[in-house]
Amino acid sequence: MKGLGLVLILSSLAVYSSSSQNATDCPPCTCTLDVGGTDVDCSGRGLTELPTNLPNDTVYLAFKYNNLTTLNLDELCKLRLLKFFSLLQIP
């Protein structure tokens, strides 16, 4: 039974470590580890292009209220798990 407790603790530490790493790996956006991938919020940051350091496991990408003038499809194609991309722009 002690072995199982140690496995659970190590598993929890691995998830926490991974979450902490993802939270800092995508400035200027905010990344949050979620079940099945990473949620990335780049909303309202005055960005003119997609950052090149988005996590490959991004499933949700919010890019609302920025100054995007062109969209680099190469960056989006890297995000093979992407399910939702919000690009709302209000003039």
Secondary structure by P-SEA (a helix, b strand, c coil): caaaaaaaaaaaaaaaaaaaaaacccccbbbbbcccbbbbbbcccccccccccccccccbbbbcccccccccaaaaaaccccccccccccc
